[in-house]
Amino acid sequence: MLACVDAKIERMEKELANANELLEVSRQHERQLTCQDDAEIVSSAAASVSRLIKSGMTLTQVFVTDCLVNFLLIGQLLA
């Protein structure tokens, strides 16, 4: 149990060190990340949803559109 906790702490310390290193690199390049840049770094899907929400779509509209597109794609695969 204690070894498991120690391993988690070690992983979290490494993650924090990596995050601090990324922040320092960002500062050195004198570049502030925008929310859009952050989303694109995380995933292209997150960036797409971010753009849709900024355009005025609600989360419900995004979800419904996603379901519709998936339904159409499945229909094309089965045809």
Beta strands, then each sheet from edge to edge (+ up, - down):
end
